[in-house]
Amino acid sequence: MNQDKENKTLNIGIDIDNTITEIQEELNNAAYKYAIKLGKNIKDAKNPWEDIKNNGDTYKKKFQFSYEELKYFLKNIQEEITNKAKPRIDAVEIINRLRKEGHKIIIITARDSEFHDDPYKLSKTWLDKNKIEYDKLIVNAREKGTICKNENIDLLIDDQLNNCLDVKKEGIQTIRITEDDKKDTDITSLKNWKEIYDFIKEKIEKENG
């Protein structure tokens, strides 16, 4: 954390997909339609929320994709959805407000070079289009605990429980944005960006004494 006694600020790490955006249901439905088109015997579009290794393995198992089919889905179908995705309610306003208040915003996404031609450009284009202000963009972030430690992150905001737990192992506080009522007792779970802002504001007020 910034040690300025007069104005304590945070290094805040923020995920993109399903954190700044909310596209999981649309992605699941698209994966289901693609799988049916390929002739897979899939019962429904429901899919476990967690992509535990941040490598598409959840989609591969659920929808019976080969590696090449998975690569096509992530490179073409998923990219089309993420490019058109709208930010969650209040996300842009609150992220920009946090940065204006002096906090450092580091965007940390698992979008990677294995499945995308240029994950940095892909992410930057979307962030810029939606007028989201940030200080640094990190892609290829499959191991978010290590990255958050190396970047001196004080707080990570992410949708995936596994990422939050991985970061928490490094002694870093996390917020999981989720509607899931089954909340992990060790992770702060909040439903929307307004709750996130209020949580951060209260945290700063406590630390400022």
N, C-alpha and C positions, 0 to 999 in steps of 0.2 A: 504493500500500500504506500501511496505517496505520504511522506512523513511531514509535509508542511503543516505545522501546528495551527496556522491561521485558517487553513482551508483544506481539510482532509478530503481527498478524492480517491476513487477506486479505478483500478484497471478492470474493466468489465468485458468478459468474453461472451459473445452471442452467436448462437447457431442460426442458420437461415431456414432450412426446410422444416416446416411444422413448428417453428419457433417464431420467426418473423412472419412466416406464412402459415397457412392451415390447409394442406392439400392431401392429407393421408387417404381420405375416403376416395378422392378422385384418382389417386395413384393406384389404389387397390382395384377399383373398378376397371381402370385401363389395363392393368396387368391381367385381370380376369378375362376381359374381352380378347386380349392378345393371346392368352393361353388357349381359349376356346377356338380361336381362329387357327391355331397351330394343331388342333385336334387333341389337346390334353383333356383328360377326364377330371375336371375340377368341379366340386359341388357348389361352391359359392365364392364371393369376392372377399370374404372376411379374411383378414391377414393379421398375424401377430404384429403389434405396434413396434416392437423392438427389432431393429436390424443390429444384432448384438455386436458384430464385428465391423460394422460400418462398411460392408463390402458387397451388399446386395444378396447375401446368402439367404436371408429370410424369403425374398421373392423367389429365388432359385428353388428352394425346397417346397414352398407352398404351391407354386404354380408350375412346378416340374420343368423349369427352364434348363436347357443346356447352357453351358458357358456362353456360347455364341448368341443364343436367344436372349439370355440375360443382358449381354452387352448391347444388343440391338434395343431392348426395352429401355435400358438406362440412357443410352446415347440418343435415341430418337424420340421415343414416346415420353419418357420422363422429362427430358429436356424441354419438349414442347409445352408440357404442363407447368414446369417450373418457370419458364420464360414468361408465361401468361399469368402466373399467380399474382393475386393481390395480397398486400400486407394485411395482417390481422388488424382488427379495430384498435386504434390508438398506438400501434407499434411504432410507426414513423415519428409521430409527434413526441412520444416518450423517449425514444432512442436519441432523437435530436436534442431534446430538452436535457437529457442526462449529459450529453457531450457539451452543451452550452454551459452547464453548471460546473464543468471542469473535469468530468470523468473521462477517462480514455476508453474509447470503444474499439475493441478488437473483434472483428467478425471471424469466427472459426467454423469452417464447414468441412464435412467429410467428402464433399464432391472431389473426385480425384482423377488423376491422369490415366488410370486404368480404363475408366469407362467414359471419359469425356475428352474431347480433343484439346480443349483449353478451359479447364475448370476455373481458372482465375478470371479470364475474360468473361466467361459465362456468368459468374457471380458478380463481378464488377459492373457489368452492363445492367443487370437487374437492379442492383443497389442504387446505381446512379439514376436509372430511369424512375425509380420510386423516391428519389431525393432523400435517401438515407445517408446520414453523415457518419463517418467512422474514421479512425486513425490508421487502422491496419487491417488487411484482409489476408487470412491464412486459409489455404486449401490443402487437400490431401491429408486432412486431419482425422485419421482413423483412431489414433491413440490420443484422445483429448486430455487425459491426465498428464501425460508427458509434455504436451504442447503448452498446457496452461501453466505448468510448473516453470517451463523455460521462458515463458512470456511474462512471468510474475503477475499472473491473473489473481485478482482478489475475489472475484465472483463470476461464476459461469451461469448463463441462462440457456437451457437446452430442453428439448422435448423428450429425449430418450433417457430412461432410468439408468441404463447401463453406462451411458456417458457420464451422468451425474455421479454415479458410484465410483467410476474410474477416477474422476477429478477429485472426489472427496477423499480418496485414499492418499492424495498428495497434501491433505490438510487444507484444501481450498473449498470455500463455501459455494454451494450450488442452489439454483432455483430451477425446478422442473415445471414447465408450463404444460398443464394437462387438465382434462376434465375428469380423469380417472379418480373415482372415489377410493380406490384401494391405494392409499398413499403410504409410501415407505417412511417409517418413523424417523429415519436419519436424513431425509431429504425434504427441503421445503418445497411443497407443491402448491402452485398458484394457478388460477384459471385464466387470467387475462393480463394485459399489459398495465392496466390501471392498478391492479393488485401488486404487480411487480414494482411499479414506481413507488407506491406507498411503502412497500417493504424496504426498498433501498433508502428512501427518505428517512424512515424511522431508524434504520441501521446507522446512517450518518449522524443523525441527531444524538443517538446513544454514544457513539464514539467521540463526538465532539464534547460530550458531557453537558 
